[in-house]
């Protein structure tokens, strides 16, 4: 699988570290209920199809990226810097 880093260009996926779903970008506030923290830390979907995931460009520019990809075909549909992705989803 190839990932096109917005800063470095087309790279092999072995240059990146996979963190998981982009849910990690939606951290609960410090005073959030325990259920919100439990959901944030432990509950994850495991979809077959299009997902948005966090990847770290470990051997490149060291940027965090949000990669939109199809887990069935491994097709990468979009790559964006995590810092450019908007805050919590509604």
C-alpha positions in Angstrom: 0.0 0.0 0.0 1.2 3.5 -0.9 0.4 6.6 1.1 0.8 10.1 -0.4 2.1 12.3 2.5 1.0 15.9 1.9 4.6 17.0 2.8 6.8 14.2 1.4 4.8 12.8 -1.5 4.2 9.1 -2.4 5.7 6.7 0.2 5.5 3.0 1.1 3.2 2.3 4.1 6.2 0.8 5.9 7.4 4.4 6.6 4.3 5.0 8.7 3.0 3.8 12.1 -0.7 3.0 12.2 -2.4 4.4 15.3 -6.1 3.5 14.7 -9.4 5.2 14.0 -9.5 8.9 13.8 -11.7 8.8 16.9 -8.6 9.7 18.9 -8.9 13.2 17.5 -12.1 13.6 19.5 -10.8 13.4 23.1 -13.4 14.1 25.8 -13.0 17.2 28.0 -11.2 16.9 31.3 -14.5 16.9 33.3 -16.4 14.5 30.9 -18.4 11.6 32.4 -16.7 8.2 32.9 -18.8 6.7 30.1 -17.4 9.2 27.6 -13.8 8.3 28.6 -14.7 4.6 28.5 -16.0 5.0 25.0 -13.0 7.0 23.9 -10.5 4.6 25.2 -12.1 1.2 24.6 -14.9 1.1 22.1 -13.9 0.9 18.4 -15.8 -0.1 15.3 -14.2 -2.7 13.0 -15.8 -1.8 9.6 -15.3 -3.4 6.3 -15.1 -0.5 3.9 -14.1 3.1 4.0 -12.5 4.3 7.3 -10.5 7.3 8.5 -7.4 6.4 10.4 -4.5 8.1 12.1 -1.0 7.3 10.7 2.3 8.7 11.9 5.0 9.3 9.3 7.7 7.8 11.4 10.6 7.6 9.0 9.7 10.8 7.1 8.5 14.2 8.2 7.1 13.0 11.5 3.6 14.4 10.8 0.4 12.8 12.0 -2.0 12.1 9.0 -5.6 11.2 8.7 -5.8 8.6 5.9 -9.2 7.8 4.4 -9.0 4.2 3.0 -11.0 1.2 2.0 -10.2 -1.7 4.4 -11.4 -4.2 1.8 -9.4 -3.1 -1.2 -6.6 -1.2 0.6 -7.3 1.8 -1.7 -6.2 5.1 -0.2 -8.9 7.7 -1.0 -7.5 10.8 0.8 -4.7 11.9 3.0 -4.7 15.1 5.2 -2.5 16.5 7.9 -4.2 15.8 11.3 -3.6 19.4 12.2 -5.8 20.5 9.3 -8.7 18.2 10.2 -11.5 19.9 11.9 -12.3 19.2 15.6 -15.1 17.0 17.1 -17.6 15.5 14.7 -21.2 16.3 15.3 
